Amino acid sequence: MKTWRAALLACVLWLSSVIVGHAQELRYLGPSPGTPNGRIELGAGRVHEVTVGTEIPGWGQVSNITETHLVVRHRLSEAEQEHLRSQGMATYDVLELHILRAAPESQPLPSPR
């Protein structure tokens, strides 16, 4: 059972690296005080406010903003699904990424590729 879980985790991590491979580094800085928005650092020090529905280039669409994490959903295109099938990989419609809030001194997440 542990081997199966490890294999599944490895597959999910590899798929996320393939799908979100062209993304810039991303760091979730937490919610913006007094608003339903969240703040992210995308690339080298560029801070942006995001709301539910915001498309983050290379990452996907924001689906939830909380105090502790940001949820981004990346929907696979038909071409992306076909590419995975051609390599004998499993396909899916949506990859949901939960990005934990960064500690103030932490470094941005590199793109999953």
C-alpha positions in Angstrom: 0.0 0.0 0.0 2.9 2.4 0.8 4.5 1.6 -2.5 1.3 2.4 -4.4 0.9 5.8 -2.5 4.5 6.7 -3.3 4.1 5.9 -6.9 0.9 7.9 -7.1 2.6 10.9 -5.4 5.6 10.7 -7.8 3.2 10.6 -10.8 1.2 13.6 -9.5 4.4 15.6 -8.9 5.8 14.7 -12.4 2.5 15.6 -14.0 2.4 19.0 -12.2 5.9 19.7 -13.4 4.9 18.9 -17.0 1.7 20.9 -16.9 2.8 24.0 -15.0 6.3 23.9 -16.5 6.4 27.4 -18.0 5.3 29.1 -14.8 7.3 31.8 -13.0 8.2 31.4 -9.4 5.2 31.9 -7.1 4.9 32.7 -3.4 1.6 33.3 -1.6 1.9 36.2 0.8 -1.5 35.9 2.4 -4.8 37.8 2.2 -4.9 41.5 1.7 -6.1 43.1 4.9 -9.8 44.1 4.8 -10.5 42.6 1.4 -11.3 39.1 0.0 -8.2 39.4 -2.2 -4.9 37.6 -1.8 -1.3 38.8 -2.4 1.2 36.8 -4.5 4.7 37.3 -5.5 5.2 36.2 -9.1 8.7 36.1 -10.5 11.4 38.3 -9.1 9.7 40.5 -6.5 6.6 41.5 -8.4 3.7 41.5 -6.0 0.1 41.2 -7.3 -3.3 41.1 -5.8 -5.5 38.2 -6.9 -9.2 37.4 -6.4 -11.1 34.2 -7.0 -11.2 33.8 -10.8 -7.9 35.5 -11.4 -5.8 33.6 -14.0 -2.1 33.3 -12.9 0.0 32.7 -16.1 1.5 29.3 -16.1 -0.2 28.2 -12.9 -4.0 28.4 -13.5 -7.1 30.1 -12.1 -7.4 31.0 -8.4 -10.3 29.1 -6.9 -10.0 29.8 -3.2 -8.1 32.3 -1.0 -7.6 31.6 2.7 -5.5 32.8 5.5 -3.1 29.8 5.2 -3.1 28.9 1.6 -4.1 29.7 -2.0 -5.9 27.2 -4.2 -5.1 27.3 -8.0 -6.8 25.1 -10.5 -5.0 24.3 -13.8 -7.4 22.9 -16.4 -5.8 20.6 -19.0 -6.5 21.4 -22.7 -7.4 18.6 -25.0 -3.9 18.9 -26.6 -2.2 18.5 -23.1 -4.4 15.5 -22.4 -3.5 13.9 -25.8 0.2 14.6 -25.1 0.0 12.7 -21.8 -1.9 9.9 -23.4 0.7 9.6 -26.2 3.4 9.0 -23.5 1.2 6.3 -21.8 0.4 8.6 -18.8 -2.9 9.0 -17.1 -4.9 12.2 -17.9 -7.2 14.3 -15.8 -9.3 17.4 -16.4 -8.1 19.7 -13.6 -4.9 19.8 -11.4 -5.6 21.5 -8.1 -2.6 23.1 -6.4 -2.7 24.2 -2.8 0.0 26.8 -2.2 0.8 27.4 1.5 1.3 30.9 2.7 5.0 31.8 2.8 6.8 32.8 5.9 8.2 36.3 5.5 11.8 35.1 5.2 11.1 32.2 2.8 12.1 32.1 -0.8 9.5 31.9 -3.7 8.5 28.5 -5.0 10.3 27.6 -8.2 8.0 26.5 -11.0 7.1 22.9 -10.6 9.2 22.0 -13.7 
